[in-house]
Amino acid sequence: MKQEYEGRLKIVKIDHDANPQIIEKYKVYGLPALILFKNGQEVPGSRREGAINKAKFKDYIEPLLETSNVA
């Protein structure tokens, strides 16, 4: 999906076990977790935890990209 959203969204993957300080800082309780940031700040209402398929990801991300100008 990185290629599909190139230029609009940067997608990163963080290893939970190797980065417990990040998991604690952002209070991640469920995996996988999706959190959108803009200018280093979490976009309100963007947090989502738990697995989703590609269609649900699009339903989740498109409105946020349109309203938040996240990229």
C-alpha positions as CSV (number, residue, x, y, z in Angstrom):
1,M,0.0,0.0,0.0
2,K,3.0,2.3,0.3
3,Q,3.1,2.8,-3.4
4,E,-0.6,3.5,-3.6
5,Y,-0.4,6.4,-1.2
6,E,3.0,7.7,-2.1
7,G,3.1,11.4,-1.9
8,R,0.0,11.5,0.2
9,L,0.9,9.4,3.1
10,K,4.1,7.9,4.6
11,I,3.5,4.5,6.1
12,V,6.0,3.1,8.6
13,K,6.1,-0.1,10.5
14,I,7.5,-0.2,14.0
15,D,8.6,-3.5,15.7
16,H,6.6,-3.7,19.0
17,D,9.2,-5.8,20.8
18,A,12.2,-3.8,19.7
19,N,10.6,-0.4,20.5
20,P,8.7,-0.6,23.8
21,Q,9.3,3.0,24.5
22,I,7.3,4.1,21.5
23,I,4.5,1.7,22.3
24,E,4.4,3.1,25.8
25,K,4.6,6.8,24.7
26,Y,1.7,6.4,22.3
27,K,-0.3,4.1,24.6
28,V,-0.7,1.3,22.0
29,Y,-2.8,-1.5,23.5
30,G,-3.9,-3.4,20.4
31,L,-1.9,-4.6,17.5
32,P,-1.6,-3.8,14.7
33,A,-2.2,-0.1,15.4
34,L,-2.7,2.7,13.0
35,I,-2.0,6.3,14.1
36,L,-1.8,9.2,11.8
37,F,0.4,12.2,12.5
38,K,0.7,15.6,11.0
39,N,3.6,17.9,11.8
40,G,4.7,15.4,14.6
41,Q,1.3,15.5,16.3
42,E,-1.3,12.8,16.4
43,V,-4.4,13.6,14.2
44,P,-7.4,13.5,16.5
45,G,-9.7,10.6,15.8
46,S,-7.2,8.8,13.6
47,R,-6.2,6.0,16.0
48,R,-7.3,2.5,15.0
49,E,-6.2,-0.8,16.6
50,G,-6.8,-4.3,15.2
51,A,-6.4,-5.9,11.9
52,I,-8.4,-4.6,8.9
53,N,-8.5,-5.5,5.2
54,K,-7.5,-3.3,2.4
55,A,-11.0,-2.1,1.6
56,K,-11.6,-1.1,5.3
57,F,-8.2,0.6,5.3
58,K,-9.3,2.7,2.4
59,D,-12.6,3.5,4.1
60,Y,-10.7,4.6,7.2
61,I,-7.8,6.5,5.5
62,E,-9.5,8.4,2.6
63,P,-11.7,10.7,4.7
64,L,-8.7,11.5,7.0
65,L,-6.5,12.3,4.1
66,E,-9.2,14.6,2.6
67,T,-10.0,16.5,5.8
68,S,-6.7,16.5,7.6
69,N,-4.2,16.9,4.7
70,V,-2.0,14.5,6.6
71,A,0.8,14.0,4.1
